[in-house]
Amino acid sequence: MKKIKKKKTGNSRALPAYVIGYTHADPPPPGYVTAWFDQQYGGPLSIQFLSQTGHAQFEAIHTQWRVRIHMSPDSQTAKSWNEQLHWEHTSVIEVFPGSNSGQSKLDAVLHVARLARGLTLLTDGTAFDVSSSVYLNPSDWQDRVLTTFFLDEHIQIEQREKLESGQVWFYTRGLCKFGLDELECLRPTGLSETVVKEVLEESAEYVVNHGSVPKIGEVINLQNTGRAVTIVRHRTDQSFGKPVALRELRWE
């Protein structure tokens, strides 16, 4: 039987965790990044170059946590980000999570955010959090030590009104940073948004702390809001410009 080759669809290029746009002519040298990190966080930050032909791509490593940084993406990539993000920066830096398997997801995510913060400050640029679709100027970053982790700095709760069904669609943005499906729920219009967001926030905290999203049919008992939340559906949504896995929550 003849083997049939599968056609490649779409862009298989991995998305970065953050994109930093700036207007200076040259990106900061890796040594500047190291000096900034060591001054801010005590270090040591070590640099491992990923190419023998230049210093544009490297891993920034602190203890067991790694971040992959691409200082000079090709012009087409930079143009694509500029068009997508509607900013006028002439250059971009891409920041990717490194290979942190087996390590704390919270610490790994925080290490990525720290490097993105440093690059934003060193370039006086603008960072874009790809997972949660949040823009961060230098003054927007909050400095956090590893013992202080605020989930709401990494995950957003958004909503869209569905007029045809008389419902409001609530969903998280950012759980994919932790290798988890996003959470969603549909609620009738006119109900309190505060309660819904509190349930989603506590549910997001629950799945991050447990490192996995319960399967369909399983129940999450939330202590703060006093709700019993059931996972009722798993689906993939294409309306974000990329496939996003979602799990729907329901409660009484």
Secondary structure, DSSP 8 states (H G I E B T S, - for coil): ---------S------SEEEEE-SSS---HHHHHHHHHHHH----EEEES-SS-SSEEEEEETTEEEEEESS--HHHHHHHHHHHT---SEEEEEEE---TTS-HHHHHHHHHHHHHHHHHHHT-EEEETTTTEEE-GGG-----TT---GGGT-EEEEEEETTTTEEEEEEESGGGGT--EEEEEEETTS-HHHHHHHHHHHHHHHHHHTS---TT-EEE-TTT--EEEEEEEEEE-TTSS-EEEEEEE--
